[in-house]
């Protein structure tokens, strides 16, 4: 085995998974103390939003891997995730050197002590930015842009309730280094990620989807962002067929899809599966034909997953 | 419920559990940004070593609690531990605001994002010390002494393999603020903790004991430090009776006792329970009459628990 450490974000990588992993790998290789030999990789191809950002800054996406040990490596650093089912296929068999994350901790364990920098802030990139400052390492322009994209993507341009007060000066600082206008760049990248018309139902429900183990149930929670929610809801039959197929193929007990209006900050929820009554309990609403409107909800992490967890485990 | 946050270390608190929790509570209440309203408590009475340190610096031990919600509080910060079975009885029912720890992560999960500062260093107190420096908060003399005691206790005066290179300057800095000679104070406090002659077997095996869930087995791993290992081993019948009673009373599958010679840095292992063959596999030795010698082993965390974990889960 090589002494190299692989750094990567979660499966179905979004802009924060890519931005935080690329930046953290660079930081580990360039800091004065505790320097490491790391390589950034990814557990999937970038989505359209992230590809827009990579193109904007002229950066190539990390190469895609599935299993760590196939790369001749046995040590990893995780960014933007910790739950094993969102990670590399053989994550339980390798050594986790460190974690930089801003999610809840679940389905995660190690045999030995490790580094964990977990903070309830808007993005994993926000945490990486602060480590750059702490370690006194200069941030290359393109990495500032990628971290900024991670923060904008996860907070829907700092409007999501997951936004932490400290994220605002971080966004300003990163925009300055990246040489972009925060609002203009932010809207352009978010819009690039909502080009849904050209995608089929199977693709739509997998753009940004994570699986959670809730009290023995395997719950898939997916999110689609749009600037035209009616356009997406006009395709409900196609979406529900895709969801039904995904449930059968992967053994999910439930599939919860958030269709999020990023301009108005609301979501339509579609639930298919075994526990509609628990989903109703979670959000204090009534599903009609598997659908319900969730006013003000834009954050899966803060406004959906904790509520589902409580309902399923309560 | 009050807006107060309780800060505490693990059950059977040792000097690092007490030192890190008292210091971290003080830091949270006194830092300029993100100030909190915290109270330090403990999940048990201090052991003799810790009581020596508290007396040395003229500090009272934190009051003892068992359940968080009995205190009218629903939010906590954990120091020096994360595994739920080492924490408050109702830990799974309350909100974990933050964790400062230097152990492996296991049997730990949260419903929401949180603060975690976990580092593979010699003590949780080492991490708290660095947060004081980062936040620019002056360290009171007695808290420097308590953090130093936590570091000395967990690393057996910086000789354990759990000692991190960065712990050495931390120890020097804390000794300076505390106004003590590192070696002299360290030996005095360690010796105060090895006054074993006056304790019965039941007490000895519970001085520093933690329970681990290993692949469905409930394994108790206890450690007794001594400067006279023969004196302890002369009491083997009494110890084995106490262990057998503890297994029956608590449903442990196995009880592993390390009797550690802190001057020579070796341990005698006593194993009673259902899986002696897994314990033999873990340490590549043969148990004779439930006993075996483990040369160079002084650290439960680094030289015993990972090996047991691998053997039980392999």
HADDOCK unambig.tbl for C-alpha pairs under 7 A between the chains (distance, minus, plus):
assign (segid A and resid 102 and name CA) (segid B and resid 113 and name CA) 6.03 0.50 0.50
assign (segid A and resid 103 and name CA) (segid B and resid 112 and name CA) 6.93 0.50 0.50
assign (segid A and resid 103 and name CA) (segid B and resid 113 and name CA) 4.66 0.50 0.50
assign (segid A and resid 104 and name CA) (segid B and resid 110 and name CA) 5.55 0.50 0.50
assign (segid A and resid 104 and name CA) (segid B and resid 111 and name CA) 5.92 0.50 0.50
assign (segid A and resid 104 and name CA) (segid B and resid 112 and name CA) 4.57 0.50 0.50
assign (segid A and resid 104 and name CA) (segid B and resid 113 and name CA) 3.93 0.50 0.50
assign (segid A and resid 104 and name CA) (segid B and resid 114 and name CA) 6.59 0.50 0.50
assign (segid A and resid 105 and name CA) (segid B and resid 109 and name CA) 4.95 0.50 0.50
assign (segid A and resid 105 and name CA) (segid B and resid 110 and name CA) 5.38 0.50 0.50
assign (segid A and resid 106 and name CA) (segid B and resid 109 and name CA) 4.57 0.50 0.50
assign (segid A and resid 106 and name CA) (segid B and resid 110 and name CA) 6.39 0.50 0.50
assign (segid A and resid 109 and name CA) (segid B and resid 105 and name CA) 4.96 0.50 0.50
assign (segid A and resid 109 and name CA) (segid B and resid 106 and name CA) 4.58 0.50 0.50
assign (segid A and resid 110 and name CA) (segid B and resid 104 and name CA) 5.56 0.50 0.50
assign (segid A and resid 110 and name CA) (segid B and resid 105 and name CA) 5.38 0.50 0.50
assign (segid A and resid 110 and name CA) (segid B and resid 106 and name CA) 6.40 0.50 0.50
assign (segid A and resid 111 and name CA) (segid B and resid 104 and name CA) 5.91 0.50 0.50
assign (segid A and resid 111 and name CA) (segid B and resid 306 and name CA) 5.42 0.50 0.50
assign (segid A and resid 111 and name CA) (segid B and resid 309 and name CA) 6.77 0.50 0.50
assign (segid A and resid 112 and name CA) (segid B and resid 103 and name CA) 6.95 0.50 0.50
assign (segid A and resid 112 and name CA) (segid B and resid 104 and name CA) 4.58 0.50 0.50
assign (segid A and resid 112 and name CA) (segid B and resid 306 and name CA) 6.19 0.50 0.50
assign (segid A and resid 113 and name CA) (segid B and resid 102 and name CA) 6.04 0.50 0.50
assign (segid A and resid 113 and name CA) (segid B and resid 103 and name CA) 4.68 0.50 0.50
assign (segid A and resid 113 and name CA) (segid B and resid 104 and name CA) 3.94 0.50 0.50
assign (segid A and resid 113 and name CA) (segid B and resid 119 and name CA) 7.00 0.50 0.50
assign (segid A and resid 113 and name CA) (segid B and resid 120 and name CA) 4.98 0.50 0.50
assign (segid A and resid 114 and name CA) (segid B and resid 104 and name CA) 6.59 0.50 0.50
assign (segid A and resid 114 and name CA) (segid B and resid 118 and name CA) 6.76 0.50 0.50
assign (segid A and resid 114 and name CA) (segid B and resid 119 and name CA) 5.61 0.50 0.50
assign (segid A and resid 114 and name CA) (segid B and resid 120 and name CA) 5.02 0.50 0.50
assign (segid A and resid 115 and name CA) (segid B and resid 118 and name CA) 5.32 0.50 0.50
assign (segid A and resid 115 and name CA) (segid B and resid 119 and name CA) 4.40 0.50 0.50
assign (segid A and resid 115 and name CA) (segid B and resid 120 and name CA) 6.15 0.50 0.50
assign (segid A and resid 116 and name CA) (segid B and resid 116 and name CA) 6.46 0.50 0.50
assign (segid A and resid 116 and name CA) (segid B and resid 117 and name CA) 5.80 0.50 0.50
assign (segid A and resid 116 and name CA) (segid B and resid 118 and name CA) 4.76 0.50 0.50
assign (segid A and resid 116 and name CA) (segid B and resid 119 and name CA) 6.44 0.50 0.50
assign (segid A and resid 117 and name CA) (segid B and resid 116 and name CA) 5.81 0.50 0.50
assign (segid A and resid 117 and name CA) (segid B and resid 117 and name CA) 5.30 0.50 0.50
assign (segid A and resid 117 and name CA) (segid B and resid 118 and name CA) 6.69 0.50 0.50
assign (segid A and resid 118 and name CA) (segid B and resid 114 and name CA) 6.75 0.50 0.50
assign (segid A and resid 118 and name CA) (segid B and resid 115 and name CA) 5.32 0.50 0.50
assign (segid A and resid 118 and name CA) (segid B and resid 116 and name CA) 4.76 0.50 0.50
assign (segid A and resid 118 and name CA) (segid B and resid 117 and name CA) 6.68 0.50 0.50
assign (segid A and resid 119 and name CA) (segid B and resid 114 and name CA) 5.62 0.50 0.50
assign (segid A and resid 119 and name CA) (segid B and resid 115 and name CA) 4.41 0.50 0.50
assign (segid A and resid 119 and name CA) (segid B and resid 116 and name CA) 6.46 0.50 0.50
assign (segid A and resid 120 and name CA) (segid B and resid 113 and name CA) 4.97 0.50 0.50
assign (segid A and resid 120 and name CA) (segid B and resid 114 and name CA) 5.01 0.50 0.50
assign (segid A and resid 120 and name CA) (segid B and resid 115 and name CA) 6.15 0.50 0.50
assign (segid A and resid 306 and name CA) (segid B and resid 111 and name CA) 5.35 0.50 0.50
assign (segid A and resid 306 and name CA) (segid B and resid 112 and name CA) 6.16 0.50 0.50
assign (segid A and resid 309 and name CA) (segid B and resid 111 and name CA) 6.75 0.50 0.50
